[in-house]
Amino acid sequence: MKPRFTDEQIISMIKEQEAGEKTADVCRRYGISQGTFYKYKSKYGGMEPSDAKKLRALEAENARLKKLLAEQMLDNAMLRDVKRKKVVTPGAKRRAVAHLMEVHQVSQRRACSALNVDRSMVRYQSRCADDADLRDAIKRVSRERRRFGYRRIHVMVEREGHRVNHKKLRRIYREEKLQVRRRGGRKRALGTRRPMVLPDGPNQRWSLDFVSDAFTDGRRFRILAVVDDFTRENLALIADTSLSGLRVTRELGRIIAERGTPGTIVSDNGTEFTSMAILRWVQETGIDWHYIAPGKPTQNAFIESFNGKLRDECLNETLFSSLAEARDTLETWQEDYNTHRPHSALGNLTPMEFAEKMTMDKLAA
């Protein structure tokens, strides 16, 4: 509200009273009460008009400083309110601004200024599509293949016709909270090691190993896994409560009848692989059987990698109540592994697709 008299006018009426004019006459002329006059006099008595200007400037400065102090205290309060929250991403900054506007009753401009956030970013409205079909496809594949990460899910959804950048798929994958929890620790080799010589064609080298698991009643059973190191095909998954060296030779003979004779077979030094039945079979067939160094599973890395996938994606995901159920499940998983599951080492082709591609390239050459 604008005051009735300026500071100069008030000082002037006080000077008139001090010059000898009666107080009542001064009050009557200016239309004020004597109480108001003496109130003015207590504040402006003894001042000159120049002093009034200084007082007015001082009051304006005091008001400005009070306003700055109040604003600074409010800014500090807002910053304390959000300091325990991680305000990094654009979405987090928008939520923080909305929170300050609601709790501290400040404008959007003020909240953005306190957080040092650009208002254009806060007001931005996304024009991207909701990608509902893509999200449904990603969630469906992740439910079907619970141990697949976003890279293999990317391959699977592309096979269904969804053309999407891997960075966008990863963003949706994280938004839907589909990250796969890594199971257990992983031992890593220390120091340097000699690289393994890779085969350059199918049936040049096979790898063998055993994997153990248990039924729901606690009984144990074993699985013989055979892998072609070049095509990564799983040639056999033989499950039984007992697998002797003689049984291993019979299964290998069956595979050889279907695929042909391998150049080399690699295994560890387990009792089944070093039995008289195996040694006699190797002598009869003339196949080169290579044993890795004791305690060095990395020398048989192809089958170890396969065993990890078998346990992570099949054995750890399934409860077996009988041997027949285990064999059916392993047969289904083997078919899926060879014909549908993308393999990163093969350029995201399946082992069967890779084998067919190698055959076609050989014929074309």
KEKE-779991 format. One record per residue (C-alpha): residue in one letter; chain; y, z negated, x negated; residue number from 1. Coordinates in steps of 0.1 Angstrom, whole numbers, plus 5000, padded with zeros to 4 digits. Example, Ala and Ser with C-alpha at 12.3 -4.5 7.8 and 13.67 -1.06 7.14 Angstrom:
<tigus>
TIGU  aa  ch    yy    zz    xx    i
TIGU   A   A  4955  4922  4877    1
TIGU   S   A  4989  4929  4863    2
</tigus>
This chain:
<tigus>
TIGU  aa  ch    yy    zz    xx    i
TIGU   M   A  5000  5000  5000    1
TIGU   K   A  5034  5010  4986    2
TIGU   P   A  5057  4980  4980    3
TIGU   R   A  5089  4977  5000    4
TIGU   F   A  5112  4972  4970    5
TIGU   T   A  5109  4985  4935    6
TIGU   D   A  5111  4961  4905    7
TIGU   E   A  5146  4972  4897    8
TIGU   Q   A  5158  4965  4933    9
TIGU   I   A  5143  4930  4932   10
TIGU   I   A  5159  4922  4899   11
TIGU   S   A  5192  4936  4913   12
TIGU   M   A  5191  4912  4943   13
TIGU   I   A  5183  4883  4920   14
TIGU   K   A  5214  4892  4899   15
TIGU   E   A  5236  4892  4930   16
TIGU   Q   A  5224  4857  4939   17
TIGU   E   A  5229  4845  4903   18
TIGU   A   A  5265  4860  4903   19
TIGU   G   A  5275  4835  4931   20
TIGU   E   A  5265  4852  4963   21
TIGU   K   A  5248  4829  4988   22
TIGU   T   A  5210  4832  4991   23
TIGU   A   A  5212  4835  5029   24
TIGU   D   A  5236  4865  5026   25
TIGU   V   A  5214  4883  5001   26
TIGU   C   A  5183  4877  5022   27
TIGU   R   A  5201  4889  5053   28
TIGU   R   A  5214  4921  5036   29
TIGU   Y   A  5179  4930  5023   30
TIGU   G   A  5161  4918  5054   31
TIGU   I   A  5138  4893  5037   32
TIGU   S   A  5132  4856  5042   33
TIGU   Q   A  5143  4830  5017   34
TIGU   G   A  5107  4822  5009   35
TIGU   T   A  5102  4858  4999   36
TIGU   F   A  5133  4857  4978   37
TIGU   Y   A  5123  4827  4958   38
TIGU   K   A  5088  4842  4954   39
TIGU   Y   A  5105  4872  4938   40
TIGU   K   A  5127  4850  4917   41
TIGU   S   A  5098  4830  4903   42
TIGU   K   A  5083  4863  4891   43
TIGU   Y   A  5113  4883  4880   44
TIGU   G   A  5139  4856  4872   45
TIGU   G   A  5156  4862  4839   46
TIGU   M   A  5144  4897  4836   47
TIGU   E   A  5164  4929  4830   48
TIGU   P   A  5156  4963  4846   49
TIGU   S   A  5141  4975  4812   50
TIGU   D   A  5118  4944  4813   51
TIGU   A   A  5106  4955  4847   52
TIGU   K   A  5095  4989  4833   53
TIGU   K   A  5076  4972  4805   54
TIGU   L   A  5060  4948  4830   55
TIGU   R   A  5050  4978  4852   56
TIGU   A   A  5035  4996  4822   57
TIGU   L   A  5016  4964  4812   58
TIGU   E   A  5002  4959  4847   59
TIGU   A   A  4991  4996  4848   60
TIGU   E   A  4974  4992  4814   61
TIGU   N   A  4957  4960  4825   62
TIGU   A   A  4944  4978  4856   63
TIGU   R   A  4931  5006  4835   64
TIGU   L   A  4913  4983  4811   65
TIGU   K   A  4898  4963  4840   66
TIGU   K   A  4885  4996  4855   67
TIGU   L   A  4870  5007  4821   68
TIGU   L   A  4854  4973  4817   69
TIGU   A   A  4839  4974  4852   70
TIGU   E   A  4826  5009  4846   71
TIGU   Q   A  4811  4999  4813   72
TIGU   M   A  4794  4969  4828   73
TIGU   L   A  4780  4991  4856   74
TIGU   D   A  4768  5017  4830   75
TIGU   N   A  4751  4989  4810   76
TIGU   A   A  4734  4976  4842   77
TIGU   M   A  4722  5011  4850   78
TIGU   L   A  4709  5017  4815   79
TIGU   R   A  4691  4983  4815   80
TIGU   D   A  4675  4993  4849   81
TIGU   V   A  4659  5024  4834   82
TIGU   K   A  4654  5015  4798   83
TIGU   R   A  4617  5005  4804   84
TIGU   K   A  4610  5038  4820   85
TIGU   K   A  4600  5069  4800   86
TIGU   V   A  4629  5093  4809   87
TIGU   V   A  4619  5125  4789   88
TIGU   T   A  4607  5152  4813   89
TIGU   P   A  4631  5169  4838   90
TIGU   G   A  4611  5153  4867   91
TIGU   A   A  4615  5118  4852   92
TIGU   K   A  4652  5124  4848   93
TIGU   R   A  4656  5135  4884   94
TIGU   R   A  4637  5104  4896   95
TIGU   A   A  4658  5081  4874   96
TIGU   V   A  4691  5096  4887   97
TIGU   A   A  4678  5092  4923   98
TIGU   H   A  4669  5056  4916   99
TIGU   L   A  4704  5047  4902  100
TIGU   M   A  4721  5064  4931  101
TIGU   E   A  4700  5044  4956  102
TIGU   V   A  4700  5010  4939  103
TIGU   H   A  4735  5009  4924  104
TIGU   Q   A  4753  5030  4951  105
TIGU   V   A  4768  5054  4927  106
TIGU   S   A  4775  5091  4929  107
TIGU   Q   A  4752  5117  4914  108
TIGU   R   A  4780  5125  4889  109
TIGU   R   A  4782  5089  4878  110
TIGU   A   A  4744  5085  4874  111
TIGU   C   A  4741  5117  4854  112
TIGU   S   A  4770  5106  4831  113
TIGU   A   A  4753  5072  4825  114
TIGU   L   A  4720  5088  4815  115
TIGU   N   A  4736  5117  4797  116
TIGU   V   A  4718  5142  4820  117
TIGU   D   A  4731  5176  4830  118
TIGU   R   A  4738  5177  4868  119
TIGU   S   A  4726  5213  4870  120
TIGU   M   A  4692  5202  4859  121
TIGU   V   A  4691  5174  4885  122
TIGU   R   A  4702  5198  4913  123
TIGU   Y   A  4677  5226  4902  124
TIGU   Q   A  4653  5237  4929  125
TIGU   S   A  4621  5253  4916  126
TIGU   R   A  4615  5288  4928  127
TIGU   C   A  4579  5289  4916  128
TIGU   A   A  4550  5295  4939  129
TIGU   D   A  4529  5265  4949  130
TIGU   D   A  4498  5281  4934  131
TIGU   A   A  4476  5266  4960  132
TIGU   D   A  4447  5290  4955  133
TIGU   L   A  4448  5285  4918  134
TIGU   R   A  4449  5247  4921  135
TIGU   D   A  4419  5248  4945  136
TIGU   A   A  4400  5270  4921  137
TIGU   I   A  4407  5247  4891  138
TIGU   K   A  4397  5216  4911  139
TIGU   R   A  4365  5233  4924  140
TIGU   V   A  4354  5244  4889  141
TIGU   S   A  4362  5210  4875  142
TIGU   R   A  4340  5194  4902  143
TIGU   E   A  4312  5218  4896  144
TIGU   R   A  4314  5214  4858  145
TIGU   R   A  4326  5179  4852  146
TIGU   R   A  4325  5180  4814  147
TIGU   F   A  4345  5213  4810  148
TIGU   G   A  4379  5210  4795  149
TIGU   Y   A  4409  5232  4805  150
TIGU   R   A  4400  5260  4780  151
TIGU   R   A  4366  5267  4796  152
TIGU   I   A  4380  5262  4831  153
TIGU   H   A  4406  5288  4822  154
TIGU   V   A  4377  5313  4814  155
TIGU   M   A  4359  5304  4846  156
TIGU   V   A  4389  5309  4869  157
TIGU   E   A  4398  5342  4852  158
TIGU   R   A  4363  5354  4859  159
TIGU   E   A  4371  5348  4896  160
TIGU   G   A  4402  5370  4894  161
TIGU   H   A  4430  5345  4888  162
TIGU   R   A  4452  5359  4860  163
TIGU   V   A  4471  5329  4846  164
TIGU   N   A  4485  5319  4813  165
TIGU   H   A  4466  5291  4796  166
TIGU   K   A  4498  5270  4793  167
TIGU   K   A  4504  5271  4830  168
TIGU   L   A  4467  5263  4837  169
TIGU   R   A  4469  5233  4814  170
TIGU   R   A  4500  5220  4832  171
TIGU   I   A  4483  5222  4866  172
TIGU   Y   A  4452  5207  4850  173
TIGU   R   A  4472  5177  4838  174
TIGU   E   A  4491  5174  4871  175
TIGU   E   A  4458  5172  4890  176
TIGU   K   A  4446  5145  4865  177
TIGU   L   A  4414  5164  4856  178
TIGU   Q   A  4413  5154  4819  179
TIGU   V   A  4378  5148  4806  180
TIGU   R   A  4372  5115  4790  181
TIGU   R   A  4355  5118  4756  182
TIGU   R   A  4323  5098  4754  183
TIGU   G   A  4318  5077  4723  184
TIGU   G   A  4329  5082  4688  185
TIGU   R   A  4322  5111  4665  186
TIGU   K   A  4311  5109  4630  187
TIGU   R   A  4328  5133  4606  188
TIGU   A   A  4315  5145  4573  189
TIGU   L   A  4334  5132  4542  190
TIGU   G   A  4343  5153  4512  191
TIGU   T   A  4333  5189  4507  192
TIGU   R   A  4301  5206  4518  193
TIGU   R   A  4287  5240  4512  194
TIGU   P   A  4292  5264  4542  195
TIGU   M   A  4261  5275  4560  196
TIGU   V   A  4252  5312  4556  197
TIGU   L   A  4255  5327  4591  198
TIGU   P   A  4229  5351  4605  199
TIGU   D   A  4242  5386  4613  200
TIGU   G   A  4217  5395  4640  201
TIGU   P   A  4194  5381  4667  202
TIGU   N   A  4160  5367  4658  203
TIGU   Q   A  4170  5362  4622  204
TIGU   R   A  4171  5324  4624  205
TIGU   W   A  4160  5299  4651  206
TIGU   S   A  4168  5262  4651  207
TIGU   L   A  4146  5235  4666  208
TIGU   D   A  4152  5198  4675  209
TIGU   F   A  4141  5171  4699  210
TIGU   V   A  4163  5153  4724  211
TIGU   S   A  4152  5121  4741  212
TIGU   D   A  4161  5107  4776  213
TIGU   A   A  4146  5083  4801  214
TIGU   F   A  4136  5083  4838  215
TIGU   T   A  4151  5059  4863  216
TIGU   D   A  4121  5036  4859  217
TIGU   G   A  4127  5033  4821  218
TIGU   R   A  4100  5056  4809  219
TIGU   R   A  4110  5079  4780  220
TIGU   F   A  4105  5116  4777  221
TIGU   R   A  4114  5142  4751  222
TIGU   I   A  4128  5177  4752  223
TIGU   L   A  4121  5204  4726  224
TIGU   A   A  4152  5227  4722  225
TIGU   V   A  4150  5261  4706  226
TIGU   V   A  4182  5281  4699  227
TIGU   D   A  4189  5315  4684  228
TIGU   D   A  4216  5308  4658  229
TIGU   F   A  4233  5342  4661  230
TIGU   T   A  4234  5348  4699  231
TIGU   R   A  4235  5310  4707  232
TIGU   E   A  4208  5317  4733  233
TIGU   N   A  4188  5287  4744  234
TIGU   L   A  4152  5301  4740  235
TIGU   A   A  4134  5270  4754  236
TIGU   L   A  4138  5236  4768  237
TIGU   I   A  4103  5220  4769  238
TIGU   A   A  4102  5185  4785  239
TIGU   D   A  4072  5162  4784  240
TIGU   T   A  4064  5126  4777  241
TIGU   S   A  4046  5136  4745  242
TIGU   L   A  4052  5167  4723  243
TIGU   S   A  4028  5171  4694  244
TIGU   G   A  4030  5196  4665  245
TIGU   L   A  4002  5216  4682  246
TIGU   R   A  4022  5218  4714  247
TIGU   V   A  4052  5230  4694  248
TIGU   T   A  4032  5259  4679  249
TIGU   R   A  4020  5270  4713  250
TIGU   E   A  4055  5270  4727  251
TIGU   L   A  4068  5289  4697  252
TIGU   G   A  4040  5315  4700  253
TIGU   R   A  4050  5320  4737  254
TIGU   I   A  4086  5326  4727  255
TIGU   I   A  4076  5350  4699  256
TIGU   A   A  4055  5370  4724  257
TIGU   E   A  4086  5375  4745  258
TIGU   R   A  4113  5380  4718  259
TIGU   G   A  4096  5389  4686  260
TIGU   T   A  4091  5370  4653  261
TIGU   P   A  4121  5352  4638  262
TIGU   G   A  4130  5355  4601  263
TIGU   T   A  4135  5318  4596  264
TIGU   I   A  4130  5286  4616  265
TIGU   V   A  4152  5256  4607  266
TIGU   S   A  4143  5220  4616  267
TIGU   D   A  4146  5185  4604  268
TIGU   N   A  4118  5165  4588  269
TIGU   G   A  4104  5149  4620  270
TIGU   T   A  4066  5141  4621  271
TIGU   E   A  4060  5169  4646  272
TIGU   F   A  4076  5195  4624  273
TIGU   T   A  4058  5184  4593  274
TIGU   S   A  4024  5180  4609  275
TIGU   M   A  3993  5199  4597  276
TIGU   A   A  3994  5220  4629  277
TIGU   I   A  4028  5233  4620  278
TIGU   L   A  4019  5239  4583  279
TIGU   R   A  3988  5258  4593  280
TIGU   W   A  4007  5279  4619  281
TIGU   V   A  4034  5288  4593  282
TIGU   Q   A  4007  5298  4568  283
TIGU   E   A  3990  5320  4595  284
TIGU   T   A  4022  5337  4608  285
TIGU   G   A  4040  5340  4575  286
TIGU   I   A  4073  5328  4590  287
TIGU   D   A  4098  5311  4566  288
TIGU   W   A  4102  5275  4578  289
TIGU   H   A  4132  5257  4563  290
TIGU   Y   A  4135  5219  4564  291
TIGU   I   A  4170  5204  4561  292
TIGU   A   A  4177  5176  4537  293
TIGU   P   A  4168  5141  4550  294
TIGU   G   A  4198  5125  4568  295
TIGU   K   A  4219  5157  4568  296
TIGU   P   A  4220  5169  4604  297
TIGU   T   A  4251  5190  4596  298
TIGU   Q   A  4227  5214  4578  299
TIGU   N   A  4213  5222  4612  300
TIGU   A   A  4246  5224  4629  301
TIGU   F   A  4238  5250  4656  302
TIGU   I   A  4211  5229  4673  303
TIGU   E   A  4231  5197  4669  304
TIGU   S   A  4261  5214  4687  305
TIGU   F   A  4237  5226  4714  306
TIGU   N   A  4222  5191  4718  307
TIGU   G   A  4257  5177  4723  308
TIGU   K   A  4264  5201  4751  309
TIGU   L   A  4229  5195  4767  310
TIGU   R   A  4234  5157  4767  311
TIGU   D   A  4271  5158  4777  312
TIGU   E   A  4268  5184  4805  313
TIGU   C   A  4233  5178  4818  314
TIGU   L   A  4214  5147  4807  315
TIGU   N   A  4244  5123  4810  316
TIGU   E   A  4253  5138  4844  317
TIGU   T   A  4218  5135  4860  318
TIGU   L   A  4193  5108  4868  319
TIGU   F   A  4157  5119  4866  320
TIGU   S   A  4130  5101  4886  321
TIGU   S   A  4101  5123  4876  322
TIGU   L   A  4090  5149  4849  323
TIGU   A   A  4089  5177  4875  324
TIGU   E   A  4125  5169  4885  325
TIGU   A   A  4136  5169  4849  326
TIGU   R   A  4119  5203  4842  327
TIGU   D   A  4135  5219  4873  328
TIGU   T   A  4170  5206  4863  329
TIGU   L   A  4166  5217  4827  330
TIGU   E   A  4154  5252  4838  331
TIGU   T   A  4185  5255  4861  332
TIGU   W   A  4208  5243  4833  333
TIGU   Q   A  4193  5267  4808  334
TIGU   E   A  4198  5297  4831  335
TIGU   D   A  4234  5287  4836  336
TIGU   Y   A  4240  5281  4799  337
TIGU   N   A  4227  5315  4789  338
TIGU   T   A  4242  5336  4817  339
TIGU   H   A  4273  5318  4831  340
TIGU   R   A  4287  5292  4807  341
TIGU   P   A  4314  5307  4784  342
TIGU   H   A  4309  5299  4747  343
TIGU   S   A  4340  5295  4726  344
TIGU   A   A  4323  5306  4694  345
TIGU   L   A  4314  5339  4711  346
TIGU   G   A  4349  5348  4722  347
TIGU   N   A  4342  5331  4756  348
TIGU   L   A  4313  5353  4763  349
TIGU   T   A  4280  5339  4775  350
TIGU   P   A  4251  5341  4751  351
TIGU   M   A  4235  5368  4772  352
TIGU   E   A  4267  5389  4774  353
TIGU   F   A  4271  5385  4736  354
TIGU   A   A  4235  5396  4730  355
TIGU   E   A  4240  5427  4752  356
TIGU   K   A  4273  5435  4735  357
TIGU   M   A  4256  5434  4701  358
TIGU   T   A  4228  5457  4713  359
TIGU   M   A  4253  5482  4727  360
TIGU   D   A  4274  5481  4695  361
TIGU   K   A  4242  5487  4675  362
TIGU   L   A  4232  5516  4697  363
TIGU   A   A  4267  5531  4695  364
TIGU   A   A  4267  5529  4657  365
</tigus>
